[in-house]
Amino acid sequence: MVFSKSIFKQKTMKKLLFNLFLLVSTLSLVSCSGNDDDVSSGNKNELKVVIDGKEEVFNTIVVNKNAQNPFGTNEVVQLTATINSSTAKVITFLLEKGAVGNNTLGVFTYTDNG
């Protein structure tokens, strides 16, 4: 009987150590994941353009994936950018879904209400 209790304790201890090892391994992998929201690395949500020789930085960007194409041919994505959510200066791009290269940009408009 003493021998069987000893084996039971060893098996239980091995399972406990193995489960602890799995838990620590999992937590260490999760804790090492990158931070995609790190602004200090240069990843900013802004659009810089030069208009009439002056650089403008549009920092509020809205993407409409289901925009209507004024020409009615292909599906488009509409990107609208403003400065601090103000409607004083608005730039809008229509981009063809799935297109790459020179023919991606369909139409763009810039409105200066200020």
trRosetta pair geometry for C-beta under 8 A, 3 or more apart (Angstrom, degrees):
i j d omega theta_ij theta_ji phi_ij phi_ji
1 4 5.9 -57 -149 35 33 107
1 5 6.6 31 155 -17 66 105
2 5 5.9 -56 -151 36 33 111
2 6 6.4 36 151 -22 64 107
3 6 5.7 -56 -152 33 31 114
3 7 6.7 29 153 -16 64 104
4 7 5.7 -50 -147 36 36 110
4 8 6.3 40 152 -21 65 105
5 8 5.5 -52 -147 37 33 115
5 9 6.3 35 153 -20 66 104
6 9 5.8 -52 -148 35 30 111
6 10 6.5 31 152 -19 63 105
7 10 5.6 -54 -148 35 33 112
7 11 6.4 31 155 -17 66 105
8 11 5.9 -55 -147 38 29 108
8 12 6.2 28 154 -17 64 109
9 12 5.7 -55 -144 40 30 112
9 13 6.1 32 156 -21 65 108
10 13 5.7 -55 -145 37 28 111
10 14 6.3 30 154 -20 63 106
11 14 5.7 -52 -147 36 31 112
11 15 6.4 31 154 -17 64 105
12 15 5.8 -54 -149 37 31 111
12 16 6.2 33 152 -20 65 108
13 16 5.5 -53 -146 37 31 114
13 17 6.2 30 156 -16 65 106
14 17 5.8 -54 -144 39 29 108
14 18 6.1 30 155 -19 64 109
15 18 5.7 -56 -144 39 29 111
15 19 6.2 27 157 -16 65 108
16 19 5.9 -56 -146 39 27 108
16 20 6.2 28 154 -19 63 109
17 20 5.6 -54 -145 38 30 113
17 21 6.3 36 153 -22 64 105
18 21 5.6 -51 -149 34 31 114
18 22 6.5 32 152 -18 63 103
19 22 5.6 -50 -148 35 34 112
19 23 6.3 36 153 -20 65 105
20 23 5.7 -53 -147 36 31 113
20 24 6.3 28 156 -15 65 107
21 24 6.0 -56 -144 39 28 107
21 25 6.2 29 156 -19 64 110
22 25 5.7 -56 -144 38 28 112
22 26 6.2 28 158 -19 64 108
23 26 5.9 -56 -147 37 27 110
23 27 6.3 22 158 -14 63 109
24 27 5.9 -57 -144 41 29 108
24 28 6.2 29 157 -21 64 108
25 28 5.9 -57 -147 35 27 109
25 29 6.6 24 156 -16 63 106
26 29 6.0 -59 -152 36 30 108
26 30 6.3 25 154 -15 66 109
27 30 5.7 -56 -143 40 33 110
27 31 6.0 30 160 -18 67 110
28 31 5.9 -55 -141 39 29 109
28 32 6.5 26 158 -21 61 111
29 32 6.0 -63 -151 34 29 109
29 33 7.8 53 150 -48 58 84
30 33 6.2 -27 -168 -15 40 112
35 38 4.7 93 101 -44 105 102
36 43 7.5 -98 178 122 59 166
37 43 7.9 -143 -152 95 21 127
38 41 4.7 52 111 2 112 111
38 43 6.4 78 78 38 66 118
39 43 6.4 -112 -114 72 39 73
39 44 6.0 61 -147 -89 89 77
44 59 7.9 -51 162 -129 110 91
45 59 7.1 88 99 -163 76 63
45 61 5.8 -133 168 28 98 120
46 57 5.5 0 178 -175 129 94
46 58 6.4 155 -163 80 70 51
46 59 4.6 -23 -107 -104 100 67
46 61 7.5 -172 -108 -29 26 118
47 57 7.4 152 76 -158 45 48
47 58 4.3 -13 60 60 98 106
47 59 8.0 -156 25 -70 65 32
47 61 6.3 112 -19 -84 112 122
47 81 4.7 -51 34 -127 138 168
47 91 7.2 -131 106 72 141 133
48 55 6.2 -4 -171 -169 98 105
48 56 7.3 164 -150 83 51 46
48 57 5.3 -16 -100 -104 78 74
48 58 7.7 -165 -74 22 30 71
49 55 7.3 161 87 -148 32 58
49 56 5.6 -15 65 59 82 93
49 58 7.2 18 10 -4 104 109
49 91 6.7 108 17 -81 155 172
50 53 6.7 0 176 -128 103 13
50 54 6.8 157 -155 74 66 26
50 55 5.3 -37 -96 -90 74 63
50 56 7.6 154 -104 14 23 74
51 54 6.1 -33 69 64 68 81
51 56 5.5 1 17 -2 113 123
51 110 6.5 178 -119 -176 139 160
56 83 7.0 -92 -177 -67 100 127
56 89 6.5 -118 -160 146 145 154
57 83 7.0 93 86 -114 59 101
58 61 6.7 94 127 -72 104 85
58 81 3.5 71 144 151 145 118
58 82 6.1 122 -152 64 99 8
58 83 5.6 -92 -115 -68 56 67
58 89 7.5 -128 -93 111 98 106
58 91 6.0 -107 -61 33 158 115
59 83 6.4 59 22 -135 83 52
59 84 6.5 31 59 -59 111 52
60 81 6.7 144 80 -158 55 57
60 82 4.7 -23 68 64 112 85
60 83 7.1 163 18 -113 97 5
60 84 6.5 135 -21 -98 120 3
60 85 4.6 126 -76 -66 171 62
61 79 6.6 -13 -167 -169 100 93
61 80 7.3 154 -154 82 51 47
61 81 4.8 -15 -101 -101 76 87
62 79 7.5 157 81 -155 49 46
62 80 4.8 -14 60 62 98 97
62 81 7.7 -176 21 -78 65 41
63 77 6.4 -5 -170 176 94 109
63 78 7.4 155 -158 83 45 52
63 79 5.5 -12 -105 -103 74 74
64 67 4.5 92 106 -60 113 96
64 77 6.9 164 82 -165 54 59
64 78 4.2 -4 56 58 108 102
64 79 7.8 -157 24 -69 71 31
64 80 7.3 35 -6 -2 106 106
65 77 5.4 -19 -120 -119 49 96
65 97 7.9 75 -164 -97 76 118
67 76 5.2 -61 80 94 106 93
67 77 6.3 110 19 -150 114 20
67 78 3.5 109 -72 -16 157 112
67 94 6.7 -138 110 -124 145 91
68 76 7.7 16 119 49 13 108
69 72 5.6 177 93 -64 100 20
69 73 6.3 -98 126 41 149 56
69 74 6.1 129 -85 68 165 51
69 75 6.9 -138 -33 -125 122 18
69 76 4.6 125 -82 -3 91 120
69 94 7.0 119 -119 -176 69 135
69 106 7.4 -76 -137 169 98 170
70 94 7.6 -100 8 -78 97 170
70 107 7.1 -3 33 7 124 159
71 106 7.6 -138 12 -173 127 129
74 96 5.1 19 109 -141 138 106
74 97 7.0 -159 155 37 99 83
74 99 7.7 61 145 -41 156 122
75 96 7.4 100 80 -160 54 62
75 97 4.3 -19 99 20 102 132
75 98 7.8 62 68 8 107 104
76 94 4.8 0 178 -174 143 95
76 95 6.2 140 -162 70 81 38
76 96 5.7 -52 -103 -99 75 42
76 97 6.3 -148 -102 -22 18 83
76 106 6.1 -59 -117 12 131 151
77 94 7.5 151 73 -158 42 49
77 95 4.8 -24 60 65 93 97
77 96 7.9 10 16 99 79 3
77 97 5.8 109 -28 -78 94 80
78 92 6.5 -11 -170 -169 96 101
78 93 7.2 160 -154 82 48 51
78 94 5.7 -20 -100 -101 73 69
78 95 7.8 177 -83 21 25 75
79 92 7.0 160 84 -154 53 51
79 93 4.6 -3 56 55 102 99
79 95 6.6 34 -6 -5 109 116
80 90 6.6 -13 -168 -169 95 101
80 91 7.5 161 -153 85 48 46
80 92 4.8 -8 -104 -105 77 87
81 90 7.3 153 79 -156 48 53
81 91 5.0 -13 59 62 98 93
81 92 7.7 -176 21 -78 66 43
82 85 5.7 75 94 -122 129 19
82 86 5.8 -174 167 59 116 48
82 87 6.5 -47 -129 -90 138 39
82 88 8.0 109 -161 43 99 63
82 89 6.8 141 -146 83 64 63
82 90 5.4 -20 -92 -102 88 74
82 91 8.0 175 -76 23 43 66
83 86 5.7 -27 78 45 75 103
83 88 7.0 -50 53 62 109 101
83 89 5.5 32 5 60 115 110
86 89 7.2 43 94 29 100 69
87 90 6.0 -10 -152 -48 61 120
87 113 6.1 4 127 40 81 148
88 112 7.4 6 156 -159 68 54
88 113 5.1 -130 -144 70 41 89
88 114 3.7 36 -170 -53 110 117
89 110 7.7 -8 -168 -172 83 87
89 111 7.1 171 -148 89 39 60
89 112 5.5 2 -107 -112 82 65
89 113 7.1 -150 -64 28 40 74
89 114 6.2 -48 -46 7 84 120
90 109 7.9 9 109 106 91 94
90 110 7.4 169 89 -152 52 44
90 111 4.7 0 56 54 95 104
90 113 7.6 29 3 -4 98 109
91 108 6.9 7 -178 -178 88 106
91 109 7.2 -179 -149 91 48 50
91 110 4.9 -7 -105 -106 83 79
91 111 7.7 -169 -75 23 41 65
92 108 6.4 173 90 -151 53 61
92 109 4.9 2 53 52 100 91
92 110 7.9 -171 22 -74 65 39
92 111 8.0 24 -1 -1 103 102
93 105 6.4 -66 -161 -135 110 94
93 107 7.5 165 -154 89 44 50
93 108 4.6 -14 -102 -101 69 99
94 105 7.7 101 75 -165 58 56
94 106 4.3 -56 100 65 102 115
94 107 4.5 24 34 49 118 86
94 108 7.1 -156 17 -72 68 52
95 99 7.2 -154 172 55 77 108
95 104 5.6 -3 -151 163 93 88
95 105 6.2 -40 -103 -102 74 48
95 106 6.6 -177 -100 5 19 92
96 99 3.8 42 87 1 111 135
96 103 7.0 -15 29 133 142 84
96 104 6.1 -140 41 -151 90 44
96 106 5.6 113 -44 -50 87 111
99 103 5.7 -98 -176 100 131 86
99 104 4.6 171 109 -107 105 62
100 104 6.1 11 -127 -72 18 115
101 104 6.4 150 62 -31 41 96
105 108 6.5 -26 -173 -32 115 109
